[in-house]
Amino acid sequence: MSRLSWFLAGIGLGAFAVVQLRDNPKAQQAVDELYEAAKDFGAAVADGYREREEELSKPAKRTPNTKK
């Protein structure tokens, strides 16, 4: 398929999605739920990143040398 065909297909699918979101409240609700889920996932990833950064920024614990 040529690039122009893919471009036109994308425009057509985008127009279809806009019409569905405008006319169908269930479609809008599904998009809202997907948006919230993505936001929650992003927040969880960010929290995990921050926790790992804190772990790595702490000095390493050293065990005492018990050899005599």
C-alpha positions in Angstrom: 0.0 0.0 0.0 1.3 3.4 -0.9 1.9 6.1 1.7 -1.0 8.1 0.4 -3.3 5.1 0.9 -2.2 4.8 4.5 -2.7 8.5 5.0 -6.2 8.4 3.6 -7.0 5.4 5.7 -5.8 7.2 8.8 -8.0 10.2 8.0 -11.0 8.0 7.5 -10.5 6.1 10.7 -10.0 9.4 12.6 -13.2 10.8 11.2 -15.1 7.6 12.1 -13.7 7.8 15.6 -14.8 11.4 16.0 -18.3 10.6 14.8 -18.5 7.7 17.2 -17.3 9.8 20.2 -19.8 12.5 19.3 -22.8 10.3 18.8 -22.2 7.4 21.2 -22.0 8.1 24.9 -20.7 4.5 25.5 -17.8 5.2 23.2 -17.0 8.4 25.1 -17.2 6.5 28.4 -14.8 3.8 27.1 -12.3 6.5 26.0 -12.6 8.2 29.4 -11.9 4.9 31.2 -9.0 4.2 28.9 -7.6 7.6 29.6 -7.9 7.1 33.4 -6.3 3.7 33.2 -3.4 5.1 31.2 -3.0 8.0 33.7 -3.0 5.5 36.7 -0.4 3.3 34.9 1.8 6.4 34.3 1.6 7.4 37.9 2.5 3.9 39.0 5.5 3.9 36.8 6.6 7.3 38.0 6.2 6.2 41.6 8.3 3.1 41.0 11.0 5.2 39.3 11.1 7.6 42.2 11.4 4.7 44.7 14.2 3.1 42.8 16.1 6.4 42.5 15.8 6.7 46.3 17.2 3.2 46.8 20.1 3.9 44.5 20.9 7.3 46.0 21.4 5.8 49.5 24.9 4.7 50.4 25.6 1.0 50.2 25.7 -0.9 53.5 29.1 -2.4 54.3 29.5 -5.5 56.3 32.4 -5.6 58.8 35.4 -7.8 57.9 35.5 -10.7 60.3 38.8 -12.2 59.2 41.5 -12.2 61.9 
